Amino acid sequence: MCLVFVLVAIFFLIGFPKGKNTPLSALEHHPETSLMTEKPEIKVDLLTINKYSRPGIKRTEPVRDIVIHWTANPGTTAAQNRSYFESLKDTHITSASAHFVVGMDGEIVQCIPTNEIAYAANNRNGDTISIECCVPDKKGAFNQATYDSCVKLTSYLLGKYNLSDDAVIRHHDVTGKDCPKYYVKHPDAWKKMKTDIKNYRHTYGTLTEITAESEGSKQ
Ligand SMILES: [Zn+2]
């Protein structure tokens, strides 16, 4: 009897008040969490601000989708594609850019901060982040190193912006353009890539509290 009394007393003194307070303190903090995966290695080599490839316009809308592209320029490296974007400030041939270019060795080059808009996704430039992927030939399938880095980078960005697994689209889904070519011609390959991104995220991701910094105000 005595032991039961002590246990009940402990329950009331420690267990019960604590249990009663837990929902309240959870409400006070109300943390928002996102499924985050590790940031892949990124070479930050920002373009010069210019109106043909890096307008320097800060994003005013939240990021809603990550857009995948191909460079349409077989055999070129990430650095060469970044140089092409940079050259537009002098040549004025066209307006084009992307936030990231993924090369055939899996290297990732960042051209534009993610809190600025790129000229990549037409009417969706305001609420998307664009990733260009290099290709070995004109069929446009990504090689394994490019594919793997694209999966990791996309997964990281989904976590950073607290987006759902479905927030990954092709440039084709915005404009009907043949981009990224292989994944427009082969819808099954696109479906697989989306599944691979989802699986990567759910295998390696951890639920992490969103902070002002992870909202991407700096980069
Ligand atoms: Zn494109």
Boltz pocket constraint, residues with backbone or C-beta under 6 A from the ligand:
constraints:
  - pocket:
      binder: B
      contacts: [[A, 68], [A, 69], [A, 70], [A, 120], [A, 171], [A, 179], [A, 180]]
      max_distance: 6.0
